[in-house]
Amino acid sequence: MFQVGDILYKRYRLLEPLGKTAIGHQTWLADDLLSPIDLSINKAKKIPWLKWYFRFNQMFKPKVYGQVTVKLLAFNPQLSWEQFKLFEREAQVLQGLEHPFIPRYQNYFEISQEVGNGVPWFALVEDYIPGKSLQELLEQSHRISEIQIKKIAIQALNILIYLHELNPPVLHRDIKPSNLILGEDDNIYLIDFGAVQDETSVTNISFTVVGTSGYTPLEQFWGKAVPSSDLYALGATLIHLLTGISPTDLHNQDYQLNFEDQVSIKPTLKQWLKTLTEIKISQRYQSAREALHCLKNPPKNDNRYSRINLSESQKKILKNKIKLTKNSDSIHLTIPSSQSNLLETILNQKTILKKSNPKMVIPLITVSGLFFIPFSLIITGITVNNSDFIIASLEIMGGISFLTILSLITIYTIIRLGAKTNLIFEQETLKIQQKILGFNYLENQNQKAHVIGVFIHQLFKQYKVSINTRQMIYMLGDNLTEDEALWLAREIKDLLK
């Protein structure tokens, strides 16, 4: 066991243990000795002519350093290989995350047997979040109001939207009161990514059953965690905060959480929490964005299927945008293509230079040649000092530029009006055809089982829907409203079942 004052990696000085310590696991608050904090810097800025005094005065005071969290794992015979894989995965996933309310990855290193009392240790260093966990507030019998619950829910859902809409999605898989920190800045932070699920586990090559009893949905125990599994855990956490009763004591014989009689809150929030913690995945909110939308815009009744209601005018507009046709073998869904996705595909060199698209190279070479010729004439005119020659060359270049801009506007208009995406849902497959004026420019086929999820993306007040597979992200639609995007995401989700 490590002691207060120990210095690891010649850099991190252990200050105090954090949380409860399991066998082979330790978590410490530590000073980062390579990041000293200058306490006098603000005073020196305010009174620059006394800067020398503040510097001199600080020499006689104890140094203050930036603080970090150091998580330690002992590589001993009692440690299962799965525990080590989860620890290593946490370090790998944290390196790719950048969110203001998720601790930032700082370092990962090994501690030798000599330093670790005969046992090699692995250390993960991340930002320290000063504050109290929601579990500590529960243990102090701290009452959490309905307003506070909604604030916690909104902040936690925004973090989950970020995680779940990454490619591939990142699932936390262990949301509970002890892993949600109420920071000193009054914001909610999500910590402890030791159970995180990344691309490897999404592909079903292997899985590890992780989670905490009471907060973990049934499908996670079967190794089939999905984004809505994190929503269930968040719902169970919020119910625990509201009732003060552990979810394990609220389960009925069907494993459903019976909490309605234990709280006095608005019916809409009660129904929202009930939907969040439904046992059946199909009855639960399917994404964090959908859950956040329904929390902020509660329905007028409790029927979850009416929570995304489109007005008649919206339905008419959507009918012009999206066409659905069915036959005995398949379902065809035609949706306007995303312009940004289309341009990215056309300009992607791998797509342009495919053997199947050799004709696309010819226009690029032609346009380049048209600009190169007048540019060469201008250089020639400057060389021979002939002003008429230069003016004529500039006029030619101006004409070519005008025609190019006109062509680009025409192409954009064609793309805007004529680019469509066909989704063909068959028994086990999903075929995606992207077309311009009826001509295919891209076609892919995936097994339905390879679809990771359906997500909604927001840019200012416009929304798009994406289908994320293991290989690609397919962006669908442009200029959708939030309600239209939620409706479309729900329809695609239902067709993928």
C-alpha positions in Angstrom: 0.0 0.0 0.0 1.2 3.5 -0.8 1.4 6.1 1.9 0.8 9.9 2.2 3.9 11.7 0.9 5.0 9.0 -1.5 6.2 10.5 -4.8 5.4 8.4 -7.9 7.0 8.8 -11.3 9.3 11.5 -9.8 6.3 13.8 -10.2 3.1 13.0 -8.3 3.2 13.4 -4.5 0.3 11.5 -2.8 -1.8 13.7 -0.4 -4.8 11.7 0.7 -6.9 8.7 -0.5 -10.1 9.4 -2.3 -13.3 7.2 -2.0 -13.5 3.6 -0.9 -10.5 1.4 -1.7 -11.1 -2.0 -3.3 -8.5 -4.8 -3.2 -5.8 -4.0 -5.6 -7.3 -0.6 -6.4 -6.3 2.8 -4.9 -7.4 6.4 -5.8 -5.4 9.3 -4.5 -5.4 13.1 -4.5 -1.9 14.2 -5.5 0.3 17.2 -6.1 1.7 17.5 -9.6 5.2 18.7 -8.8 5.8 19.8 -12.4 3.0 22.3 -12.3 3.7 24.9 -9.5 1.0 27.5 -9.0 2.1 31.2 -8.7 -0.3 32.5 -6.0 1.0 36.1 -6.4 0.5 36.4 -10.1 -2.9 38.2 -9.8 -1.5 40.6 -7.2 1.6 41.2 -9.4 -0.7 42.1 -12.3 -2.7 44.6 -10.3 0.3 46.2 -8.7 3.2 45.7 -11.2 5.6 48.1 -9.5 5.5 45.7 -6.4 6.1 42.6 -8.5 9.6 42.1 -7.0 8.1 42.1 -3.5 5.5 39.4 -4.2 8.2 37.2 -5.8 10.5 37.7 -2.8 7.7 37.1 -0.4 6.7 33.8 -2.1 10.2 32.4 -1.8 9.6 32.0 2.0 6.2 30.3 1.7 5.5 26.6 0.9 5.0 25.9 -2.8 1.6 25.2 -4.1 1.1 22.8 -7.0 -1.7 21.8 -9.3 -3.7 18.8 -8.0 -4.6 15.6 -9.9 -6.4 12.3 -9.3 -4.1 9.2 -9.5 -5.9 5.9 -9.9 -3.7 2.9 -9.1 -4.2 -0.8 -10.1 -2.0 -3.6 -8.7 -1.0 -6.3 -11.1 -1.2 -9.2 -8.7 -2.5 -12.8 -8.8 -5.9 -11.7 -7.4 -6.4 -9.4 -10.3 -8.5 -10.8 -13.2 -7.4 -10.1 -16.7 -10.7 -8.4 -17.4 -10.0 -5.8 -14.6 -6.7 -4.9 -16.2 -8.4 -4.6 -19.6 -11.0 -2.3 -18.2 -8.3 -0.1 -16.5 -6.3 0.1 -19.7 -9.4 0.8 -21.8 -10.3 3.7 -19.4 -6.9 5.3 -20.1 -7.3 4.8 -23.9 -10.8 6.2 -24.0 -10.1 9.2 -21.8 -7.3 10.3 -24.1 -9.9 10.8 -26.9 -12.4 12.7 -24.8 -12.5 16.5 -24.6 -15.5 17.8 -22.6 -15.5 20.5 -19.9 -17.4 18.3 -17.4 -15.3 15.1 -17.9 -11.9 14.8 -16.1 -9.1 15.4 -18.6 -6.5 12.6 -19.2 -3.0 13.6 -18.1 -0.7 10.5 -17.9 -0.5 6.7 -17.8 2.6 4.9 -16.5 3.8 1.7 -14.8 5.3 1.5 -11.3 8.0 -1.1 -10.8 7.9 -4.0 -8.3 10.7 -2.3 -6.2 8.6 0.8 -5.7 5.3 -1.1 -5.3 6.4 -3.5 -2.5 7.0 -6.5 -4.8 4.0 -5.9 -7.0 3.9 -4.0 -10.3 1.3 -1.2 -10.4 -0.3 0.8 -13.2 -1.3 4.4 -12.7 -3.8 6.6 -14.5 -3.6 10.4 -13.9 -6.5 12.7 -14.6 -7.8 16.1 -13.6 -9.0 16.4 -10.0 -12.5 17.7 -9.6 -13.0 19.5 -6.3 -16.4 19.0 -4.9 -18.7 16.4 -3.4 -20.2 13.3 -5.1 -23.9 12.9 -5.1 -23.4 9.8 -3.0 -21.8 11.9 -0.2 -24.8 14.3 -0.3 -27.1 11.2 0.1 -25.1 9.9 3.0 -25.4 13.4 4.7 -29.2 13.1 4.3 -29.0 16.1 2.0 -32.5 16.8 0.4 -32.4 17.4 -3.3 -35.3 19.4 -4.7 -37.2 18.8 -8.0 -35.5 21.9 -9.5 -32.1 20.6 -8.5 -33.0 17.1 -10.0 -33.9 18.7 -13.3 -30.7 20.7 -13.3 -28.6 17.6 -12.6 -30.5 15.7 -15.3 -29.9 18.4 -18.0 -26.2 18.6 -17.2 -25.8 14.8 -17.2 -27.7 14.4 -20.4 -25.6 17.0 -22.2 -22.5 14.9 -21.2 -24.2 11.7 -22.5 -25.1 13.4 -25.8 -21.4 14.2 -26.3 -20.4 10.6 -25.4 -23.1 8.8 -27.3 -22.7 10.8 -30.5 -19.0 10.1 -30.9 -18.0 7.6 -33.5 -18.0 5.0 -32.2 -20.3 5.9 -29.3 -18.8 5.8 -25.8 -21.0 4.2 -23.2 -20.1 4.9 -19.6 -22.0 1.8 -18.2 -21.6 2.8 -14.5 -23.6 5.9 -13.8 -24.5 6.2 -10.2 -24.4 8.9 -7.4 -20.8 8.2 -6.5 -19.7 8.9 -10.1 -21.5 12.2 -10.4 -19.6 15.1 -8.8 -21.2 18.4 -7.8 -18.2 20.6 -8.3 -17.4 23.7 -6.3 -18.4 25.7 -9.4 -22.0 24.2 -9.0 -21.7 22.1 -12.2 -22.1 18.3 -12.5 -19.1 16.2 -13.6 -19.1 12.6 -14.8 -16.1 10.6 -13.5 -14.8 7.1 -13.3 -14.7 5.6 -16.8 -13.5 2.3 -15.5 -16.5 0.5 -17.0 -16.5 2.4 -20.3 -17.4 0.5 -23.5 -15.6 1.5 -26.6 -15.5 0.2 -30.2 -14.0 -3.2 -29.3 -16.9 -4.1 -27.0 -19.5 -2.6 -29.4 -18.3 -5.1 -32.1 -19.3 -8.0 -29.7 -15.9 -9.6 -30.0 -16.0 -9.8 -26.2 -17.8 -8.2 -23.4 -17.4 -7.7 -19.6 -20.4 -7.6 -17.4 -19.9 -4.4 -15.4 -22.1 -2.0 -13.5 -23.6 -1.5 -10.1 -26.6 -3.4 -8.8 -29.7 -1.3 -8.8 -28.4 1.2 -11.4 -27.7 -1.4 -14.2 -30.4 -2.4 -16.6 -31.0 -6.1 -17.5 -29.6 -5.9 -21.0 -26.2 -4.8 -19.6 -26.0 -7.9 -17.5 -26.4 -9.8 -20.8 -23.5 -8.0 -22.3 -25.8 -5.9 -24.7 -25.3 -2.4 -23.4 -26.7 0.3 -25.7 -26.9 4.2 -25.3 -30.3 3.9 -23.5 -28.6 1.7 -20.9 -26.8 4.8 -19.6 -30.2 6.5 -19.6 -31.6 3.8 -17.3 -28.7 4.2 -14.9 -29.1 8.0 -14.9 -32.9 7.6 -14.2 -32.2 5.2 -11.3 -29.7 7.7 -9.9 -32.1 10.5 -10.1 -34.8 8.4 -8.4 -32.4 7.6 -5.6 -31.6 11.3 -5.1 -35.3 12.1 -5.0 -36.4 9.3 -2.7 -33.3 8.7 -0.6 -34.0 5.0 -1.2 -31.5 2.7 -3.0 -32.9 1.4 -6.3 -32.4 -2.2 -5.1 -35.1 -1.5 -2.5 -37.5 -0.1 -5.1 -37.5 -3.0 -7.6 -40.7 -5.1 -7.8 -40.8 -8.7 -8.9 -40.6 -7.6 -12.6 -37.4 -5.6 -11.8 -39.3 -2.3 -12.5 -38.6 0.6 -10.2 -41.7 1.5 -8.1 -41.0 5.0 -6.9 -44.2 6.9 -7.6 -45.6 6.7 -4.1 -42.2 7.8 -2.6 -42.0 11.2 -4.2 -44.1 14.4 -4.5 -43.1 15.8 -7.9 -44.9 17.0 -11.0 -46.6 14.2 -13.0 -44.6 15.1 -16.1 -41.3 14.6 -14.4 -42.6 11.4 -12.7 -43.6 10.0 -16.2 -40.3 11.1 -17.6 -38.4 9.2 -15.0 -40.6 6.2 -15.5 -39.9 6.2 -19.2 -36.2 6.6 -18.5 -36.2 3.5 -16.4 -38.4 1.2 -18.4 -37.2 -2.4 -18.4 -37.9 -2.9 -22.1 -35.4 -1.0 -24.2 -38.1 -0.3 -26.8 -40.2 1.5 -24.2 -37.3 3.6 -23.0 -36.0 6.9 -24.5 -33.6 5.8 -27.3 -31.1 8.6 -27.1 -29.9 11.2 -24.6 -30.9 14.0 -27.0 -34.5 12.6 -27.1 -34.6 12.4 -23.3 -33.3 15.9 -23.0 -35.9 17.2 -25.5 -38.7 15.5 -23.6 -37.5 16.8 -20.2 -37.5 20.4 -21.5 -40.7 20.0 -23.5 -42.9 17.7 -21.5 -46.0 16.3 -23.3 -49.5 17.2 -22.3 -50.4 13.6 -21.5 -48.5 10.6 -20.2 -48.6 8.5 -23.4 -45.0 8.2 -24.5 -45.9 7.5 -28.1 -47.5 11.0 -28.3 -44.4 12.8 -27.0 -43.2 13.7 -30.5 -46.4 15.2 -32.0 -46.1 16.9 -35.4 -48.7 19.5 -36.4 -50.6 19.0 -39.7 -48.5 21.7 -41.4 -45.3 19.9 -40.2 -46.6 16.6 -41.5 -47.3 18.2 -44.9 -43.8 19.7 -45.1 -42.2 16.4 -43.9 -44.2 14.5 -46.5 -42.7 16.6 -49.2 -39.2 16.0 -47.8 -39.5 12.3 -47.0 -41.2 9.5 -48.9 -41.9 6.0 -47.5 -42.9 3.1 -49.7 -43.4 -0.5 -48.7 -43.7 -3.8 -50.5 -43.7 -7.5 -49.4 -39.9 -7.8 -49.3 -38.6 -4.4 -48.3 -39.2 -0.8 -47.2 -37.8 2.2 -49.1 -37.3 5.5 -47.3 -36.3 8.5 -49.5 -34.7 11.5 -47.7 -33.0 14.7 -48.9 -29.2 14.2 -48.7 -27.1 16.3 -46.4 -25.3 18.9 -48.6 -22.2 18.9 -46.4 -22.0 15.1 -46.5 -22.4 15.1 -50.3 -19.7 17.7 -50.9 -17.4 15.9 -48.6 -17.9 12.7 -50.5 -17.4 14.3 -53.9 -14.3 16.2 -52.8 -12.8 13.1 -51.0 -9.8 12.1 -53.1 -10.4 8.4 -52.4 -13.9 8.7 -53.9 -12.7 10.8 -56.9 -9.8 8.5 -57.8 -11.8 5.2 -57.5 -11.5 3.1 -60.6 -15.3 3.1 -60.7 -15.4 6.9 -61.0 -12.6 7.8 -63.6 -14.8 10.4 -65.4 -14.8 12.6 -62.3 -11.0 13.2 -62.7 -11.5 14.8 -66.2 -13.5 17.9 -65.1 -10.9 18.6 -62.3 -8.0 18.5 -64.8 -10.0 20.6 -67.3 -10.8 23.3 -64.7 -7.2 23.4 -63.5 -6.0 23.7 -67.1 -8.4 26.6 -67.9 -7.0 28.6 -65.0 -3.4 27.6 -65.7 -3.5 28.9 -69.4 -4.5 32.6 -68.7 -2.2 32.6 -65.7 0.7 31.5 -68.0 -0.3 34.2 -70.5 -0.2 36.9 -67.7 3.3 35.8 -66.7 4.4 35.9 -70.4 2.9 39.4 -70.8 4.8 40.6 -67.8 8.0 39.1 -69.1 7.7 40.7 -72.6 6.3 43.9 -71.0 3.2 44.0 -73.1 0.2 45.6 -71.3 -2.4 44.7 -73.9 -1.3 41.1 -73.6 -1.7 41.2 -69.8 -5.2 42.9 -70.0 -6.4 40.3 -72.5 -5.2 37.5 -70.2 -6.9 39.1 -67.2 -10.2 39.4 -69.1 -9.9 35.7 -70.1 -9.3 34.8 -66.4 -12.2 36.9 -65.3 -14.5 35.2 -67.8 -13.4 31.8 -66.6 -13.8 32.8 -63.0 -17.4 34.1 -63.7 -18.2 30.8 -65.5 -16.7 28.8 -62.7 -18.8 30.6 -60.0 -21.9 30.3 -62.2 -21.2 26.6 -62.6 -20.7 26.1 -58.8 -24.0 27.9 -58.1 -25.7 25.7 -60.6 -24.1 22.5 -59.1 -25.2 23.7 -55.6 -28.7 24.3 -56.8 -28.9 20.8 -58.4 -27.5 19.3 -55.2 -29.9 21.2 -53.1 -33.0 20.2 -55.2 -31.9 16.8 -56.6 -29.7 15.0 -54.0 -31.6 12.2 -52.3 -30.7 9.3 -50.1 -32.5 6.0 -50.4 -32.6 3.7 -47.4 -33.7 0.2 -48.3 -34.6 -1.9 -45.3 -34.7 -5.6 -46.1 -34.8 -8.6 -43.7 -31.3 -8.5 -42.4 -29.7 -5.7 -44.5 -29.7 -2.0 -44.8 -28.8 -0.6 -48.3 -27.9 3.1 -48.6 -28.0 4.7 -52.0 -27.0 8.4 -52.5 -28.3 9.9 -55.7 -28.3 13.2 -57.7 -31.1 13.6 -60.2 -31.7 9.8 -60.1 -28.1 8.8 -60.7 -26.1 6.9 -58.0 -22.9 8.5 -56.8 -22.4 6.3 -53.8 -23.9 3.0 -52.6 -23.2 0.9 -49.5 -24.7 -2.1 -47.9 -24.5 -3.1 -44.2 -26.0 -5.7 -42.0 -28.6 -4.3 -39.7 -26.7 -5.8 -36.8 -23.7 -3.6 -37.7 -25.7 -0.4 -37.1 -24.3 1.1 -33.9 -27.0 3.7 -33.5 -29.2 6.5 -34.9 -28.3 10.0 -33.7 -29.5 13.6 -34.0 -27.0 16.4 -34.7 -27.7 20.1 -34.2 -26.1 23.1 -36.0 -27.6 26.3 -34.8 -31.3 25.8 -35.2 -31.1 23.1 -37.9 -31.0 19.4 -37.3 -29.8 16.3 -39.1 -30.1 12.6 -38.4 -27.2 10.2 -38.8 -27.0 6.4 -39.0 -23.7 5.3 -37.5 -22.3 1.9 -38.6 -19.0 0.3 -37.8 -17.5 1.6 -41.0 -19.2 4.9 -41.8 -21.6 7.7 -40.7 -24.5 8.5 -43.0 -25.9 12.0 -42.6 -29.5 12.4 -43.6 -31.7 15.4 -44.2 -31.1 19.2 -44.1 -33.0 22.0 -42.4 -35.0 19.7 -40.2 -36.7 21.0 -37.1 -36.0 19.4 -33.8 -39.4 17.6 -33.8 -38.9 16.4 -37.4 -35.5 15.1 -36.6 -36.7 13.3 -33.5 -39.6 11.8 -35.5 -37.3 10.6 -38.3 -34.8 9.1 -35.9 -37.6 7.3 -34.2 -39.0 5.9 -37.5 -35.5 4.7 -38.6 -35.0 3.1 -35.2 -38.3 1.3 -35.5 -37.4 0.1 -39.1 -34.1 -1.3 -37.8 -35.7 -3.6 -35.2 
